[in-house]
Every structure is written in C-alpha cells, then in structure tokens.
Amino acid sequence: MKDTFTKPQHPLVGAIQRHVVLMNEGRNVGRDTKHLHASEMCKQDWCPRQSLYRIRGEPEEGDQTPWWRLANIYEEGHFIHDKYQTWLWEMGVLEGMWACRVCHHRWWAVSPAVCARCASSFIRYAEVPLESEELMLVGHGDGIWNDAAESGARALIEVKSIGLRSIELEVPAFYKKYAEHEVDLVGLWKLIKRPFPQHVRQGMLYCRVTDIHDIVFLYEFKANQDFKAFTVKYQPALIQSRVDDALAVKEALKTGGMVRRPTWAQDEDNATCKACPFRSTCWHL
C-alpha cells in the first residue's frame, strides 16, 4: 500500500493509522459495485453518470486509498451504530435479520436471545437487508423499531452521528451562528429540530424499498454524546428525481447508452468532478 501518511510525533500513531486504513479496506473488499446504493443516491451531489461508470467497470484513475482520518470517521460511525442497536436489542424492540456466529444460520426476528437453529447465544444483528430490482439498489438499513407490545409502533431506524462538518454542509446558516459565536456547541445542537435533507432522502428510499412508511432518525451529537430522534412519514415526491435517475442508469446499462450529467456539473472544474475517479473518461481529458 502506498504510504501517504504524515510523519507522526510518535511511532504508535503511524501504526494505528495504518491499521485503521487496512481494516477499513478489508471491510470494503466485498462491497457491491454492480448496484446502486442509497448512501450515494441521497447525496446532494450524486452523479448518476459516475454510478454508471462504476457499475460498467470503467477503469478508475488516481489514488483511491482512503485517508486514515476518513477511515477513522467511518469506524466511529460503526461503533455508534452498534451501541444503539445493542440497546434496542436489550429493550426487546429491534427487528431485522440476525446471524449465528456458531452455525451461521440467518433468520428474521425481533430481539431474539438465541439462535433459531442451534440455540447458541453467540448471535449478532445483521441489520435490515435492502434490495430493489426496479432501482438496481442494494444495501442495509440500521434497524426496525418494533414496539408492538407497548405502543404498537413499527418504523425503520437510521442512526446518524452528527459533527460540525455535517452541520456546516447540511445547514450552513446554523453553522454560521456557531462560527460567529452567536451560539456555543450546546446552542448549536438545540437548533437542530429536524433531520437533514440528505438523510431524509436516504430514509425515503428505504421506505420505498421496504414498504414501511415511517422512519425514525436517531441523531447523536459527537461533541457531547447527547441524542435526539425525529419521525418522518414517507414522502415519495422527495425522491422522485432520484428514482428517475436510477431508472435512467438501469436503461443505459441495458442499451449501452449514457446518462446526463447533473445540472451542477457544468464543467470539469467543479469540486465533485475534480475528485471523481472517472473524470478523464467523462470529460475526455
């Protein structure tokens, strides 16, 4: 692996950096590259053409090795997801796919205590598999909240860790208040009273695929570990343009055609295109 790390003050720092990146690369080895993913489709700067190139197997350019800081962010996200999933499991309200670490059986259940086949207690949560042949979409949802015994509620769950960068990108007006010292970190967190647009789009895609029409977003603030939740009803109009683009990618794969560039990609010098691994192919550079 190409060594792109800065020189650390202590050798242990460099060793940890390399371990985090290698671990992240190993986790992504089996990532599906032949389908669309809600996590990419919901982004404000999603480019259907980039997805088409990836699915077709076009050669990528540049060094795609993940930067260790980014890998560290991803790993922290996994820890936070595990925490809330474990709590919901202990509460008896976590529905989804489960997997046995002993006999490798997989089954659907609500907060089981043991494997449905071998009765082993060494089981893990395998989340909520998502698949749509119509949209060529695959992925996993974070969970389903099934509180049928108490409130009767049943809703998808998405866990999101919220940092300053997330707020800066999604609600820049709120971040500006913090940057200009109008509010402190606690005050900034209090301003967030609804889920971010990117997250809502992702949730709407999940609702469409699962046919569950309520989704709860669990937000944890990285600055102080406080958390809050928002329930959103399925609103198909919010993702209709993404659905149309997904269908266009599917048709282009079938016919050998091409999909349009997004309206924001007017030239190759915008930030997203500059970072794209298919930039030269797309712009014929």
DRENFITI-221571 format. One record per residue: z, x, y of N, C-alpha, C in turn; residue number from 0; residue in three letters. Coordinates in steps of 0.2 Angstrom, whole numbers. Atoms other than C-alpha are relative to their C-alpha. Layout:
- Z X Y Z X Y Z X Y NUM ALA
...
end
This chain:
- 0 4 -6 0 0 0 0 4 6 0 MET
- 1 -3 -6 -5 6 17 7 0 4 1 LYS
- -7 0 -4 11 12 27 -1 -1 7 2 ASP
- 1 2 -7 11 3 43 7 -1 4 3 THR
- -7 1 -3 30 4 47 1 5 5 4 PHE
- -3 -5 -5 38 11 62 5 4 -3 5 THR
- -5 -5 3 49 26 59 7 -3 2 6 LYS
- -7 3 -1 67 18 57 5 6 1 7 PRO
- -6 -4 -2 83 26 63 4 2 -6 8 GLN
- -4 -1 6 90 25 45 -5 -1 -6 9 HIS
- 4 1 5 81 28 29 0 -7 -4 10 PRO
- -1 6 3 88 12 22 -4 -6 3 11 LEU
- 4 5 -4 79 2 35 -7 0 -3 12 VAL
- 7 -1 3 62 8 29 0 -3 -7 13 GLY
- 0 2 7 67 5 11 0 -8 -1 14 ALA
- -1 7 0 72 -13 15 -7 -3 2 15 ILE
- 6 3 -3 56 -16 25 -5 0 -6 16 GLN
- 5 -1 6 45 -10 10 2 -5 -5 17 ARG
- -2 5 5 55 -21 -2 -2 -7 2 18 HIS
- 2 7 -2 53 -37 8 -7 -1 0 19 VAL
- 7 2 0 35 -35 10 -3 0 -7 20 VAL
- 2 0 7 32 -31 -8 2 -6 -4 21 LEU
- -2 7 3 42 -46 -13 -4 -6 2 22 MET
- 4 5 -3 33 -57 -1 -7 0 -3 23 ASN
- 7 -1 3 16 -50 -8 0 -3 -7 24 GLU
- -1 3 7 22 -54 -26 0 -7 0 25 GLY
- 0 8 0 26 -72 -21 -6 -3 1 26 ARG
- 6 3 -2 9 -75 -14 -6 2 -5 27 ASN
- 6 -2 5 -1 -67 -29 -3 -6 -2 28 VAL
- 3 6 4 -3 -84 -37 -2 -6 5 29 GLY
- 1 5 -5 -6 -94 -20 -7 -2 -1 30 ARG
- 6 3 1 -20 -106 -22 -5 1 6 31 ASP
- 4 -2 -5 -35 -100 -12 -7 -5 0 32 THR
- 6 4 1 -48 -113 -18 1 -8 2 33 LYS
- -1 7 -2 -40 -129 -10 3 1 8 34 HIS
- -3 0 -6 -34 -134 7 8 -1 0 35 LEU
- -7 0 0 -15 -133 12 2 -4 6 36 HIS
- -2 4 -6 -6 -145 23 3 5 6 37 ALA
- -3 -5 -4 3 -130 31 -5 3 5 38 SER
- 6 -2 -5 -14 -124 38 -3 -5 4 39 GLU
- 4 5 -3 -22 -140 42 4 -3 6 40 MET
- -4 3 -5 -7 -146 53 0 4 6 41 CYS
- -1 -4 -6 -8 -131 65 -5 -2 5 42 LYS
- 4 2 -6 -14 -134 82 -7 4 0 43 GLN
- 6 -4 0 -27 -120 80 -3 1 -7 44 ASP
- 3 0 7 -33 -125 62 -7 1 1 45 TRP
- 7 -1 0 -51 -119 59 -3 -2 -6 46 CYS
- 3 2 7 -60 -129 45 -5 5 -2 47 PRO
- 5 -5 3 -73 -115 45 3 6 -3 48 ARG
- -4 -5 4 -60 -102 41 2 -2 -7 49 GLN
- -2 3 7 -54 -113 27 -6 0 -5 50 SER
- 6 0 4 -72 -115 21 -2 7 -3 51 LEU
- 2 -7 2 -75 -96 21 5 2 -6 52 TYR
- -5 -2 5 -59 -93 11 -1 -3 -7 53 ARG
- 1 3 6 -62 -106 -2 -7 2 -3 54 ILE
- 6 -3 3 -80 -99 -4 1 7 -3 55 ARG
- -1 -7 2 -73 -82 -7 -3 5 4 56 GLY
- 3 -5 -5 -81 -73 8 5 6 1 57 GLU
- -4 -6 -1 -75 -55 10 4 0 6 58 PRO
- -4 0 -6 -61 -53 22 0 7 3 59 GLU
- 0 -7 -4 -60 -39 35 7 1 3 60 GLU
- -6 -2 -3 -46 -30 42 6 1 -5 61 GLY
- -6 -1 5 -29 -25 35 4 -7 0 62 ASP
- -4 6 0 -21 -41 29 7 0 -3 63 GLN
- -7 -1 3 -5 -33 23 5 -3 5 64 THR
- -4 3 -4 9 -44 30 5 5 3 65 PRO
- -5 -4 -3 20 -36 43 7 -2 -2 66 TRP
- -7 1 3 38 -34 37 4 -5 4 67 TRP
- -4 5 -4 45 -44 51 -2 -7 -2 68 ARG
- 3 7 2 34 -59 47 3 -2 -7 69 LEU
- -3 1 7 39 -57 28 7 -2 0 70 ALA
- -7 1 0 57 -57 33 1 -7 3 71 ASN
- -1 7 -3 55 -73 43 -2 -5 -6 72 ILE
- 1 4 5 47 -81 28 6 -1 -5 73 TYR
- -5 0 4 61 -76 17 6 -3 2 74 GLU
- -6 4 -2 74 -83 28 -1 -7 0 75 GLU
- 1 7 1 65 -99 28 1 -3 -7 76 GLY
- -1 2 7 66 -99 9 8 -1 -1 77 HIS
- -7 0 1 85 -96 10 2 -7 3 78 PHE
- -2 6 -3 87 -111 22 -2 -6 -4 79 ILE
- 2 5 4 77 -122 11 4 -1 -6 80 HIS
- -4 0 6 87 -118 -4 7 -3 1 81 ASP
- -7 2 -2 103 -121 5 0 -8 0 82 LYS
- 0 7 -1 99 -139 10 -2 -4 -7 83 TYR
- 2 3 6 90 -143 -7 6 0 -5 84 GLN
- -6 0 4 106 -137 -16 5 -5 2 85 THR
- -5 5 -3 117 -148 -5 -2 -7 -2 86 TRP
- 3 6 2 106 -163 -8 1 -2 -8 87 LEU
- 0 1 8 106 -160 -27 8 -1 -1 88 TRP
- -7 1 2 125 -159 -27 2 -7 2 89 GLU
- -2 6 -2 126 -175 -17 -3 -6 -5 90 MET
- 3 5 5 115 -184 -31 -6 -3 3 91 GLY
- 5 4 -3 101 -189 -20 -7 4 1 92 VAL
- 6 -4 -1 87 -175 -22 -5 -2 -6 93 LEU
- 5 2 5 72 -182 -31 -6 5 0 94 GLU
- 6 -4 0 57 -172 -37 -1 3 -7 95 GLY
- 1 -4 6 51 -160 -50 5 5 -2 96 MET
- -6 -5 2 64 -150 -60 -3 5 -6 97 TRP
- 2 -4 5 61 -135 -71 6 4 -4 98 ALA
- -5 -4 4 72 -127 -85 -2 7 -1 99 CYS
- 0 -7 1 75 -109 -85 0 3 -7 100 ARG
- -1 -2 7 78 -108 -103 -6 -2 -5 101 VAL
- 6 2 4 64 -119 -112 -6 -1 4 102 CYS
- 5 0 -4 53 -120 -97 -3 -7 1 103 HIS
- 2 7 0 52 -139 -98 0 -2 8 104 HIS
- 0 3 -6 47 -148 -82 0 -8 0 105 ARG
- 0 7 0 51 -166 -78 2 -3 7 106 TRP
- -2 3 -7 54 -178 -63 6 -4 -1 107 TRP
- -6 3 1 71 -184 -60 4 0 7 108 ALA
- -5 0 -6 85 -187 -46 6 4 -2 109 VAL
- -6 -5 1 98 -173 -46 3 0 -7 110 SER
- -2 -1 7 99 -170 -65 5 6 0 111 PRO
- -5 -5 1 114 -160 -71 -3 5 -6 112 ALA
- 2 -4 6 105 -153 -87 -7 -1 -1 113 VAL
- 6 1 2 88 -151 -94 -1 -6 -4 114 CYS
- 1 6 4 80 -167 -101 -2 2 -7 115 ALA
- 2 -2 7 74 -157 -116 5 3 -4 116 ARG
- -4 -4 4 86 -144 -121 8 -1 2 117 CYS
- -7 1 -3 102 -149 -111 3 6 3 118 ALA
- -2 -6 -3 103 -132 -103 2 -2 7 119 SER
- -2 1 -7 112 -132 -86 -4 5 4 120 SER
- 3 -5 -4 101 -117 -81 -7 -3 2 121 PHE
- 6 3 -3 88 -128 -71 0 1 7 122 ILE
- 2 -2 -7 80 -126 -54 -4 -6 3 123 ARG
- 4 5 -3 72 -138 -42 -7 3 2 124 TYR
- 7 -2 -1 53 -137 -42 -4 -4 6 125 ALA
- 2 3 -6 51 -147 -26 -5 -6 -2 126 GLU
- 4 6 1 38 -161 -24 -8 2 0 127 VAL
- 7 -2 0 20 -156 -30 -4 -5 4 128 PRO
- 5 4 -4 6 -162 -19 -7 1 -2 129 LEU
- 7 -1 2 -12 -165 -24 -4 -5 2 130 GLU
- 5 5 -2 -26 -174 -16 -7 2 -2 131 SER
- 7 -2 1 -43 -173 -24 -5 -2 5 132 GLU
- 4 2 -5 -50 -183 -10 -1 5 6 133 GLU
- 0 -5 -6 -45 -170 3 0 8 -2 134 LEU
- 0 -6 3 -45 -155 -9 6 4 2 135 MET
- -6 -3 -3 -27 -152 -4 5 1 -6 136 LEU
- -5 -2 4 -13 -144 -14 6 2 4 137 VAL
- -6 -3 -3 5 -139 -10 6 -3 -3 138 GLY
- -6 2 2 23 -143 -11 4 -3 6 139 HIS
- -5 2 -5 35 -154 -1 7 2 -2 140 GLY
- -7 -3 1 53 -149 1 4 -4 -4 141 ASP
- -4 4 4 60 -164 -7 -1 -8 2 142 GLY
- -1 7 -1 63 -183 -8 7 -2 0 143 ILE
- -7 3 0 79 -191 -2 0 -7 -3 144 TRP
- 0 7 3 83 -205 -14 7 -2 0 145 ASN
- -7 3 -1 99 -214 -9 0 -7 -2 146 ASP
- 1 7 2 95 -230 -19 7 -3 -1 147 ALA
- -6 2 2 113 -231 -25 4 -2 6 148 ALA
- -4 2 -6 120 -232 -7 -4 -4 5 149 GLU
- 4 3 -5 108 -236 7 -6 -3 -2 150 SER
- 6 2 2 93 -239 -3 -6 4 3 151 GLY
- 5 -4 -3 84 -226 7 -4 4 -5 152 ALA
- 4 -5 3 69 -216 0 -5 3 4 153 ARG
- 4 -3 -4 60 -204 10 -2 8 -1 154 ALA
- 2 -7 1 51 -187 10 5 4 4 155 LEU
- -4 -5 -4 61 -172 17 -4 6 1 156 ILE
- 3 -7 -2 54 -157 26 6 4 4 157 GLU
- -6 -4 -3 67 -143 31 -4 5 4 158 VAL
- 3 -5 -5 62 -133 46 6 4 4 159 LYS
- -4 -4 -3 71 -118 53 -3 1 7 160 SER
- 3 0 -7 69 -118 72 3 6 4 161 ILE
- -2 -6 -4 69 -102 83 -3 -1 7 162 GLY
- 2 0 -7 65 -98 101 -8 0 0 163 LEU
- 7 0 0 47 -94 96 -3 -7 -2 164 ARG
- 3 7 2 44 -111 88 1 -5 6 165 SER
- -1 5 -6 51 -120 104 -5 2 5 166 ILE
- 5 -2 -5 40 -109 115 -7 -2 -1 167 GLU
- 7 2 2 24 -114 105 0 -7 1 168 LEU
- 1 7 1 28 -132 102 2 -4 7 169 GLU
- -2 3 -6 37 -137 118 2 5 6 170 VAL
- -1 -5 -5 34 -124 131 4 -2 7 171 PRO
- -4 2 -6 42 -135 145 8 1 -1 172 ALA
- -7 -1 2 59 -134 136 1 8 0 173 PHE
- -1 -7 0 57 -115 133 0 3 7 174 TYR
- 0 -2 -7 53 -113 152 7 -1 3 175 LYS
- -7 2 -3 70 -121 156 5 6 -2 176 LYS
- -5 -5 2 79 -108 145 -2 7 3 177 TYR
- 2 -7 -3 69 -93 151 2 0 7 178 ALA
- -2 0 -7 73 -98 169 7 -2 1 179 GLU
- -7 1 0 91 -100 164 3 -7 3 180 HIS
- -2 7 -2 92 -119 168 4 -3 -6 181 GLU
- -4 2 5 99 -121 151 2 6 -5 182 VAL
- -2 -5 5 108 -110 138 -3 -2 -7 183 ASP
- 3 2 7 104 -110 119 3 -6 -2 184 LEU
- -2 7 2 115 -125 116 -3 -5 4 185 VAL
- 4 5 -4 107 -134 130 -7 -1 -2 186 GLY
- 7 1 2 90 -130 124 0 -4 -7 187 LEU
- 0 3 6 94 -136 107 1 -8 1 188 TRP
- -2 7 -1 101 -153 114 -7 -3 3 189 LYS
- 6 3 -2 84 -155 122 -5 -3 -5 190 LEU
- 5 2 5 75 -157 106 3 -6 -4 191 ILE
- -2 6 3 76 -175 101 -5 -4 -4 192 LYS
- 5 2 4 60 -177 91 -3 6 -3 193 ARG
- 3 -5 4 51 -167 78 -7 3 4 194 PRO
- 6 -3 -3 37 -155 84 -7 -3 -2 195 PHE
- 6 3 2 19 -161 84 -3 3 -6 196 PRO
- 2 -3 6 14 -148 71 3 -3 -6 197 GLN
- -3 3 6 27 -154 59 -1 -7 -1 198 HIS
- 2 7 1 23 -172 62 -6 -1 -4 199 VAL
- 7 0 3 5 -169 57 1 2 -7 200 ARG
- -1 -2 7 11 -160 41 3 -5 -4 201 GLN
- -4 5 3 23 -174 37 -5 -6 -1 202 GLY
- 4 6 1 9 -187 40 -5 1 -6 203 MET
- 4 -1 6 -2 -178 27 4 -1 -6 204 LEU
- -4 1 6 12 -178 15 1 -7 -2 205 TYR
- -1 7 1 15 -196 17 -7 -3 -3 206 CYS
- 7 2 3 -4 -199 14 -1 1 -7 207 ARG
- 1 -3 7 -4 -189 -2 5 -4 -5 208 VAL
- -5 2 4 12 -196 -9 1 -8 0 209 THR
- -1 7 -1 11 -214 -3 7 -2 2 210 ASP
- -7 2 -2 29 -213 3 -1 0 8 211 ILE
- 1 1 -7 29 -219 21 5 1 5 212 HIS
- -6 -2 -4 45 -212 28 1 8 -1 213 ASP
- -1 -7 1 48 -194 31 6 2 5 214 ILE
- -6 -3 -4 65 -185 37 -1 7 1 215 VAL
- 1 -7 -2 63 -169 46 8 3 1 216 PHE
- -6 -3 -1 79 -158 44 -1 6 4 217 LEU
- 1 -6 -5 80 -145 59 6 4 0 218 TYR
- -5 -5 -1 91 -130 58 -1 5 6 219 GLU
- 1 -5 -5 93 -120 74 3 7 -2 220 PHE
- -2 -6 2 93 -102 70 5 4 4 221 LYS
- -5 -3 -5 104 -97 85 7 -2 -2 222 ALA
- -7 1 1 119 -106 79 1 -4 -7 223 ASN
- 0 4 7 115 -115 62 2 -7 1 224 GLN
- -1 7 -1 118 -132 70 -7 -4 -3 225 ASP
- 6 3 3 106 -145 62 0 -7 2 226 PHE
- 1 7 -2 99 -162 66 -6 -3 -4 227 LYS
- 6 3 4 87 -175 57 -3 -5 4 228 ALA
- 4 5 -3 73 -186 63 -4 -4 -6 229 PHE
- 4 4 4 65 -200 53 -6 -2 3 230 THR
- 7 2 -3 46 -203 56 -3 -5 -5 231 VAL
- 4 5 4 36 -218 50 -7 3 -1 232 LYS
- 7 -2 1 18 -214 43 -4 -3 5 233 TYR
- 5 2 -6 5 -215 57 -6 4 -2 234 GLN
- 6 -4 2 -12 -211 49 -4 2 6 235 PRO
- 4 -2 -6 -20 -211 66 1 7 3 236 ALA
- -2 -6 -3 -11 -195 70 -4 6 -4 237 LEU
- 3 -5 4 -20 -185 56 -8 -2 -2 238 ILE
- 7 2 2 -37 -194 56 -5 5 1 239 GLN
- 5 -5 -2 -46 -180 64 0 6 -5 240 SER
- -1 -5 5 -38 -168 51 -3 -2 -7 241 ARG
- 3 3 6 -44 -179 37 -7 1 0 242 VAL
- 7 0 -1 -61 -180 44 -3 8 -1 243 ASP
- 2 -7 1 -62 -161 45 1 3 -7 244 ASP
- -1 -2 7 -55 -159 27 -6 -3 -4 245 ALA
- 6 3 3 -69 -171 21 -7 4 2 246 LEU
- 6 -4 -2 -82 -160 31 0 6 -4 247 ALA
- 0 -6 4 -76 -144 22 -2 -2 -7 248 VAL
- 1 2 7 -77 -153 5 -8 -1 -1 249 LYS
- 7 1 0 -95 -159 9 -4 6 1 250 GLU
- 3 -6 -1 -100 -142 15 0 5 -7 251 ALA
- -1 -4 7 -94 -134 -2 -5 -3 -5 252 LEU
- 4 3 5 -104 -147 -11 -8 1 1 253 LYS
- 7 -1 -2 -120 -145 -1 -3 7 1 254 THR
- 1 -6 -3 -119 -127 4 -1 1 7 255 GLY
- 1 0 -7 -119 -131 22 6 3 3 256 GLY
- -5 -3 -4 -107 -126 36 3 -6 4 257 MET
- -4 5 -4 -94 -135 46 0 3 8 258 VAL
- 0 -2 -7 -92 -135 65 6 5 2 259 ARG
- -6 -3 -3 -81 -123 75 4 -5 4 260 ARG
- -4 4 -4 -66 -131 83 -2 0 8 261 PRO
- 2 0 -7 -68 -136 101 3 6 4 262 THR
- -3 -6 -3 -56 -122 106 -3 7 -1 263 TRP
- 3 -6 2 -67 -109 98 -7 1 4 264 ALA
- 6 0 -4 -80 -107 112 -3 7 0 265 GLN
- 3 -7 0 -82 -88 110 5 4 -5 266 ASP
- -4 -4 5 -76 -75 98 6 4 3 267 GLU
- -5 -3 -3 -64 -68 111 7 -3 0 268 ASP
- -7 3 0 -50 -81 109 4 3 -5 269 ASN
- -5 -4 4 -34 -75 101 -1 -2 -8 270 ALA
- 0 2 7 -36 -85 85 -6 3 -4 271 THR
- 6 -3 3 -54 -79 82 1 8 -1 272 CYS
- -1 -7 1 -49 -61 85 4 2 -6 273 LYS
- -4 -1 5 -36 -62 72 -3 -2 -7 274 ALA
- 3 3 6 -47 -71 59 -3 5 -5 275 CYS
- 3 -5 5 -52 -61 43 -7 -1 -1 276 PRO
- 7 1 1 -69 -69 44 -4 0 6 277 PHE
- 3 0 -7 -73 -66 62 -7 3 0 278 ARG
- 7 -2 0 -88 -55 59 -5 -4 -3 279 SER
- 4 5 3 -95 -67 47 -2 -6 4 280 THR
- 1 6 -4 -93 -82 58 -4 1 6 281 CYS
- 3 -1 -6 -99 -74 74 -6 5 -1 282 TRP
- 6 -5 1 -112 -62 66 1 6 4 283 HIS
- -1 -6 -4 -104 -47 74 -2 6 -3 284 LEU
end
